Amino acid sequence: MSENRIEIEPNEYTDHFIANTALIVSMRPDGEKNVMALDWKKMEEIDGYPVIRAQVAYSRYTYELLTKGINEFTINIPSNKIHNAISIAGSYSGRDTDKFERAGLETIPGEKIQVPTLKDCILNYECRIIDTSKSNLSSHHYFYGKILKAFVSKELI
Ligand SMILES: Cc1cc2nc3c(=O)[nH]c(=O)nc-3n(C[C@H](O)[C@H](O)[C@H](O)COP(=O)(O)O)c2cc1C
């Protein structure tokens, strides 16, 4: 693998997953992708499988892609090198902005899924959506993604 990362078990290095804002990547059926800043995330076990629960507001373009696009997403924890991407991904919408171009983000093709992960991250997760549910307490929706691949940057080891 040319990337500066190695595959890990999903339950390794979770302190970095918990402590940092993530970038969630989603995709339209025609392959166009989007990236959004995501703080509301949790890793849990469902039926014995590792799952990431992403909480996404109905107003987001990301919500549209997760419900009407490809049934997958990636969760990426940025390294300091691309830290500015968080404010760009969290303040512009993919409806009218190519945030990859604006933030200078590069992608790595998914190994198990169609949606790519991001370069220059300390952690990457490839997830397939296995369930969704409504939040009764906020205008958010929960997306449960079974983790099919997890990677850590060699810099973190
Ligand atoms: C640090 C940070 C964390 C955020 N976390 C979330 C989150 O967990 N869920 C959410 O729906 N929006 C969250 N947002 C807001 C979205 O990232 C923001 O509205 C974004 O522009 C939506 O992009 P989209 O329309 O391309 O999906 C966050 C924003 C920032 C700056």
The ligand as a MOL file (V3000), in Angstrom:
LIG
                    3D

  0  0  0     0  0            999 V3000
M  V30 BEGIN CTAB
M  V30 COUNTS 31 33 0 0 0
M  V30 BEGIN ATOM
M  V30 1 C -16.7120 21.3850 14.2970 0
M  V30 2 C -18.0500 21.1180 13.6370 0
M  V30 3 C -18.7550 19.9590 13.9570 0
M  V30 4 C -20.0100 19.6920 13.3700 0
M  V30 5 N -20.6820 18.5400 13.6990 0
M  V30 6 C -21.8760 18.2670 13.1030 0
M  V30 7 C -22.5630 17.0480 13.4110 0
M  V30 8 O -22.1340 16.2120 14.2060 0
M  V30 9 N -23.7470 16.8120 12.7690 0
M  V30 10 C -24.2830 17.6990 11.8630 0
M  V30 11 O -25.3670 17.4340 11.3130 0
M  V30 12 N -23.6440 18.8560 11.5600 0
M  V30 13 C -22.4530 19.1470 12.1430 0
M  V30 14 N -21.7760 20.3160 11.8440 0
M  V30 15 C -22.3490 21.2340 10.8470 0
M  V30 16 C -22.0880 20.7750 9.3950 0
M  V30 17 O -20.7700 20.2850 9.2390 0
M  V30 18 C -22.3120 21.9810 8.4430 0
M  V30 19 O -23.6550 22.4120 8.5590 0
M  V30 20 C -21.9550 21.6710 6.9840 0
M  V30 21 O -21.8130 22.8970 6.2960 0
M  V30 22 C -22.9890 20.7860 6.2850 0
M  V30 23 O -22.4750 20.4490 5.0270 0
M  V30 24 P -23.3210 19.7240 3.8800 0
M  V30 25 O -24.5430 20.5720 3.6200 0
M  V30 26 O -22.3750 19.6870 2.7080 0
M  V30 27 O -23.6780 18.3450 4.3700 0
M  V30 28 C -20.5480 20.6020 12.4220 0
M  V30 29 C -19.8170 21.7770 12.0900 0
M  V30 30 C -18.5850 22.0360 12.6900 0
M  V30 31 C -17.8260 23.2860 12.3170 0
M  V30 END ATOM
M  V30 BEGIN BOND
M  V30 1 1 1 2
M  V30 2 1 2 3
M  V30 3 2 2 30
M  V30 4 2 3 4
M  V30 5 1 4 5
M  V30 6 1 4 28
M  V30 7 2 5 6
M  V30 8 1 6 7
M  V30 9 1 6 13
M  V30 10 2 7 8
M  V30 11 1 7 9
M  V30 12 1 9 10
M  V30 13 2 10 11
M  V30 14 1 10 12
M  V30 15 2 12 13
M  V30 16 1 13 14
M  V30 17 1 14 15
M  V30 18 1 14 28
M  V30 19 1 15 16
M  V30 20 1 16 17
M  V30 21 1 16 18
M  V30 22 1 18 19
M  V30 23 1 18 20
M  V30 24 1 20 21
M  V30 25 1 20 22
M  V30 26 1 22 23
M  V30 27 1 23 24
M  V30 28 2 24 25
M  V30 29 1 24 26
M  V30 30 1 24 27
M  V30 31 2 28 29
M  V30 32 1 29 30
M  V30 33 1 30 31
M  V30 END BOND
M  V30 END CTAB
M  END
